[in-house]
Amino acid sequence: MMRAASRNDRGGALPPVHVKDAPQPELRMLLTHRKLLQSKAIAIENDLRGTLRNFGLKVGMVGKVEV
């Protein structure tokens, strides 16, 4: 086993590895946080809508909208 490891070190027989680009993790982080903020905004809107409905108020488009 030791001979094979030292042979690989000398000959460069290991296959190349994939290295991710630097902007990729940053882009993934931004998209993840964007999705989180959108879901939180929708949750707040729905909570407010439900609270106002208890007082007989309707928010947003209600019923059918004719174009």
DSSP file (Angstrom, degrees, kcal/mol; ACC not computed):
  #  RESIDUE AA STRUCTURE BP1 BP2  ACC     N-H-->O    O-->H-N    N-H-->O    O-->H-N    TCO  KAPPA ALPHA  PHI   PSI    X-CA   Y-CA   Z-CA
    1    1 A M     >        0   0    0      0, 0.0     4,-1.8     0, 0.0     5,-0.1   0.000 360.0 360.0 360.0 -41.0    0.0    0.0    0.0
    2    2 A M  H  >  +     0   0    0      1,-0.2     4,-2.2     2,-0.2     5,-0.2   0.874 360.0  53.5 -66.9 -36.6    2.8    2.4    0.9
    3    3 A R  H  > S+     0   0    0      1,-0.2     4,-2.2     2,-0.2    -1,-0.2   0.904 107.6  50.8 -65.1 -39.9    4.6    1.8   -2.4
    4    4 A A  H  > S+     0   0    0      2,-0.2     4,-2.0     1,-0.2    -1,-0.2   0.896 110.2  49.9 -64.9 -39.5    1.4    2.6   -4.4
    5    5 A A  H  X S+     0   0    0     -4,-1.8     4,-1.8     1,-0.2    -1,-0.2   0.918 112.8  45.5 -66.1 -43.1    0.9    5.9   -2.5
    6    6 A S  H  X S+     0   0    0     -4,-2.2     4,-1.7     1,-0.2    -1,-0.2   0.848 110.4  55.1 -70.1 -31.5    4.5    7.0   -3.1
    7    7 A R  H  X S+     0   0    0     -4,-2.2     4,-2.5     1,-0.2    -1,-0.2   0.898 107.7  49.5 -65.6 -39.6    4.3    6.0   -6.7
    8    8 A N  H  X>S+     0   0    0     -4,-2.0     4,-1.6     1,-0.2     5,-0.7   0.870 107.7  54.7 -66.7 -36.6    1.2    8.2   -7.2
    9    9 A D  H  <5S+     0   0    0     -4,-1.8    -1,-0.2     1,-0.2    -2,-0.2   0.897 114.4  39.7 -64.0 -39.5    3.0   11.1   -5.5
   10   10 A R  H  <5S+     0   0    0     -4,-1.7    -2,-0.2     1,-0.2    -1,-0.2   0.900 121.2  39.7 -77.1 -41.6    5.9   10.9   -8.0
   11   11 A G  H  <5S-     0   0    0     -4,-2.5    -2,-0.2    -5,-0.2    -3,-0.2   0.614  94.3-129.1 -90.7 -11.5    4.0   10.1  -11.2
   12   12 A G  T  <5 +     0   0    0     -4,-1.6    -3,-0.1    -5,-0.2    -4,-0.1   0.891  51.9 153.7  65.3  38.9    1.0   12.4  -10.8
   13   13 A A      < +     0   0    0     -5,-0.7    -1,-0.1    -6,-0.2    -4,-0.1   0.441  31.8 109.2 -82.4   0.4   -1.3    9.4  -11.6
   14   14 A L  S    S-     0   0    0     -6,-0.4     3,-0.1     1,-0.1     0, 0.0  -0.548  75.2-112.6 -78.1 142.5   -4.2   10.8   -9.7
   15   15 A P        -     0   0    0      0, 0.0    -1,-0.1     0, 0.0    -2,-0.0  -0.355  38.1 -95.2 -71.2 154.1   -7.2   12.0  -11.9
   16   16 A P        -     0   0    0      0, 0.0     2,-0.3     0, 0.0     0, 0.0  -0.369  40.3-138.0 -66.8 149.8   -7.9   15.7  -12.0
   17   17 A V        -     0   0    0     -3,-0.1     2,-0.4    -2,-0.0    -3,-0.0  -0.775  15.5-109.5-110.4 155.2  -10.6   17.0   -9.6
   18   18 A H        -     0   0    0     -2,-0.3     2,-0.5     0, 0.0    -1,-0.0  -0.688  28.6-163.6 -84.9 131.1  -13.4   19.4  -10.2
   19   19 A V        -     0   0    0     -2,-0.4     2,-0.0     0, 0.0     0, 0.0  -0.971  19.3-126.3-116.1 125.7  -13.1   22.8   -8.5
   20   20 A K        -     0   0    0     -2,-0.5     2,-0.1     1,-0.1     0, 0.0  -0.344  28.9-104.5 -69.4 148.9  -16.2   24.9   -8.2
   21   21 A D    >   -     0   0    0      1,-0.1     3,-0.6    -2,-0.0    -1,-0.1  -0.379  27.1-119.9 -68.0 152.1  -16.1   28.5   -9.4
   22   22 A A  T 3> S+     0   0    0      1,-0.2     4,-0.7     2,-0.1    -1,-0.1   0.880 108.3  53.5 -64.3 -40.2  -15.9   31.2   -6.7
   23   23 A P  H 3> S+     0   0    0      0, 0.0     4,-2.6     0, 0.0    -1,-0.2   0.714  91.0  78.6 -71.3 -17.3  -19.2   33.0   -7.7
   24   24 A Q  H <> S+     0   0    0     -3,-0.6     4,-2.5     1,-0.2     5,-0.2   0.929  93.2  44.3 -61.5 -50.2  -21.3   29.8   -7.5
   25   25 A P  H  > S+     0   0    0      0, 0.0     4,-2.3     0, 0.0    -1,-0.2   0.887 114.8  51.5 -61.5 -35.4  -21.7   29.6   -3.6
   26   26 A E  H  X S+     0   0    0     -4,-0.7     4,-2.3     2,-0.2    -2,-0.2   0.919 110.8  47.1 -66.3 -42.7  -22.4   33.3   -3.5
   27   27 A L  H  X S+     0   0    0     -4,-2.6     4,-2.4     2,-0.2     5,-0.2   0.906 111.9  50.4 -64.9 -41.7  -25.1   33.0   -6.2
   28   28 A R  H  X S+     0   0    0     -4,-2.5     4,-2.3    -5,-0.2    -1,-0.2   0.900 110.2  50.8 -63.1 -40.2  -26.6   30.0   -4.4
   29   29 A M  H  X S+     0   0    0     -4,-2.3     4,-2.4    -5,-0.2     5,-0.2   0.919 110.6  48.7 -62.8 -44.2  -26.6   32.0   -1.1
   30   30 A L  H  X S+     0   0    0     -4,-2.3     4,-2.3     1,-0.2    -2,-0.2   0.915 112.6  47.5 -63.7 -42.9  -28.4   34.9   -2.7
   31   31 A L  H  X S+     0   0    0     -4,-2.4     4,-2.2     2,-0.2    -1,-0.2   0.887 111.7  50.9 -66.1 -38.4  -31.0   32.8   -4.4
   32   32 A T  H  X S+     0   0    0     -4,-2.3     4,-2.0     2,-0.2    -2,-0.2   0.921 112.9  45.0 -64.7 -43.9  -31.6   30.9   -1.1
   33   33 A H  H  X S+     0   0    0     -4,-2.4     4,-2.6     2,-0.2    -2,-0.2   0.856 110.6  54.5 -70.0 -34.2  -32.1   34.1    0.8
   34   34 A R  H  X S+     0   0    0     -4,-2.3     4,-2.4    -5,-0.2    -2,-0.2   0.931 109.5  47.7 -62.3 -44.7  -34.3   35.6   -1.9
   35   35 A K  H  X S+     0   0    0     -4,-2.2     4,-2.2     2,-0.2    -2,-0.2   0.893 111.8  50.6 -62.7 -40.5  -36.6   32.6   -1.7
   36   36 A L  H  X S+     0   0    0     -4,-2.0     4,-2.3     2,-0.2    -2,-0.2   0.927 110.9  48.0 -63.1 -45.6  -36.6   32.9    2.1
   37   37 A L  H  X S+     0   0    0     -4,-2.6     4,-2.4     1,-0.2    -2,-0.2   0.889 111.0  51.4 -64.1 -39.1  -37.6   36.6    2.0
   38   38 A Q  H  X S+     0   0    0     -4,-2.4     4,-2.2     2,-0.2    -1,-0.2   0.923 110.8  47.6 -63.2 -43.6  -40.3   35.9   -0.5
   39   39 A S  H  X S+     0   0    0     -4,-2.2     4,-2.2     1,-0.2    -2,-0.2   0.882 112.3  49.7 -66.8 -36.5  -41.8   33.2    1.6
   40   40 A K  H  X S+     0   0    0     -4,-2.3     4,-2.5     2,-0.2    -1,-0.2   0.907 110.2  50.5 -66.8 -40.9  -41.7   35.4    4.7
   41   41 A A  H  X S+     0   0    0     -4,-2.4     4,-2.4     1,-0.2    -2,-0.2   0.906 112.0  47.3 -63.6 -41.2  -43.3   38.3    2.8
   42   42 A I  H  X S+     0   0    0     -4,-2.2     4,-2.6     2,-0.2    -1,-0.2   0.896 111.3  51.5 -66.2 -39.7  -46.1   36.0    1.6
   43   43 A A  H  X S+     0   0    0     -4,-2.2     4,-2.2     2,-0.2    -2,-0.2   0.909 111.2  47.2 -64.2 -41.5  -46.6   34.6    5.2
   44   44 A I  H  X S+     0   0    0     -4,-2.5     4,-2.6     2,-0.2     5,-0.2   0.919 112.3  50.2 -65.1 -43.4  -46.9   38.1    6.6
   45   45 A E  H  X S+     0   0    0     -4,-2.4     4,-2.5     1,-0.2    -2,-0.2   0.919 112.4  46.6 -61.4 -43.7  -49.3   39.1    3.9
   46   46 A N  H  X S+     0   0    0     -4,-2.6     4,-2.4     2,-0.2    -1,-0.2   0.876 111.8  51.1 -67.5 -36.9  -51.5   36.1    4.6
   47   47 A D  H  X S+     0   0    0     -4,-2.2     4,-2.3     2,-0.2    -2,-0.2   0.929 112.5  45.9 -64.5 -45.2  -51.4   36.6    8.3
   48   48 A L  H  X S+     0   0    0     -4,-2.6     4,-2.7     2,-0.2     5,-0.2   0.905 111.6  52.4 -63.4 -42.2  -52.5   40.2    7.9
   49   49 A R  H  X S+     0   0    0     -4,-2.5     4,-1.7    -5,-0.2    -2,-0.2   0.916 111.2  46.8 -59.7 -44.2  -55.2   39.2    5.5
   50   50 A G  H  X S+     0   0    0     -4,-2.4     4,-1.0     2,-0.2    -1,-0.2   0.879 112.0  50.5 -66.4 -38.3  -56.5   36.6    8.0
   51   51 A T  H >< S+     0   0    0     -4,-2.3     3,-0.5     1,-0.2     4,-0.5   0.924 112.1  46.4 -65.9 -44.3  -56.4   39.1   10.9
   52   52 A L  H ><>S+     0   0    0     -4,-2.7     5,-2.3     1,-0.2     3,-1.0   0.809 103.6  63.3 -69.1 -28.3  -58.3   41.8    8.9
   53   53 A R  H ><5S+     0   0    0     -4,-1.7     3,-1.7     1,-0.3    -1,-0.2   0.840  93.6  62.9 -64.3 -31.1  -60.8   39.2    7.8
   54   54 A N  T <<5S+     0   0    0     -4,-1.0    -1,-0.3    -3,-0.5    -2,-0.2   0.771 104.8  47.5 -63.1 -24.4  -61.8   38.8   11.5
   55   55 A F  T < 5S-     0   0    0     -3,-1.0    -1,-0.3    -4,-0.5    -2,-0.2   0.264 125.7-102.1 -99.2  10.3  -62.9   42.4   11.4
   56   56 A G  T < 5S+     0   0    0     -3,-1.7     2,-0.4     1,-0.3    -3,-0.2   0.629  80.3 130.1  83.3  13.8  -64.9   42.0    8.1
   57   57 A L      < -     0   0    0     -5,-2.3     2,-0.4    -6,-0.1    -1,-0.3  -0.805  42.4-155.8-103.1 143.5  -62.2   43.6    5.9
   58   58 A K        -     0   0    0     -2,-0.4     2,-0.4    -3,-0.1     4,-0.1  -0.967   8.6-157.4-119.7 135.1  -61.0   42.0    2.7
   59   59 A V        -     0   0    0     -2,-0.4     2,-0.1     2,-0.1    -6,-0.0  -0.847  51.5   0.0-114.0 144.2  -57.6   42.9    1.3
   60   60 A G  S    S-     0   0    0     -2,-0.4     2,-0.5     2,-0.1    -2,-0.1  -0.358 114.6  -7.6  83.4-162.0  -56.3   42.6   -2.3
   61   61 A M        -     0   0    0     -2,-0.1     2,-0.5     4,-0.0    -2,-0.1  -0.601  69.4-169.2 -74.9 124.2  -58.3   41.3   -5.2
   62   62 A V        -     0   0    0     -2,-0.5    -2,-0.1     2,-0.1     2,-0.0  -0.960  48.6 -16.7-118.8 129.3  -61.6   39.9   -4.0
   63   63 A G  S    S-     0   0    0     -2,-0.5     2,-0.3     2,-0.1    -2,-0.0  -0.309 110.0 -18.3  77.6-163.4  -63.9   37.8   -6.2
   64   64 A K        -     0   0    0     -2,-0.0     2,-0.6     1,-0.0    -2,-0.1  -0.593  58.0-148.5 -83.8 139.6  -63.7   37.7   -9.9
   65   65 A V        -     0   0    0     -2,-0.3     2,-0.4    -4,-0.1    -2,-0.1  -0.934   9.6-149.0-108.6 122.1  -61.9   40.4  -11.8
   66   66 A E              0   0    0     -2,-0.6    -2,-0.0     1,-0.1     0, 0.0  -0.770 360.0 360.0 -93.6 133.1  -63.2   41.2  -15.2
   67   67 A V              0   0    0     -2,-0.4    -1,-0.1     0, 0.0    -2,-0.0   0.397 360.0 360.0-107.2 360.0  -60.7   42.4  -17.8
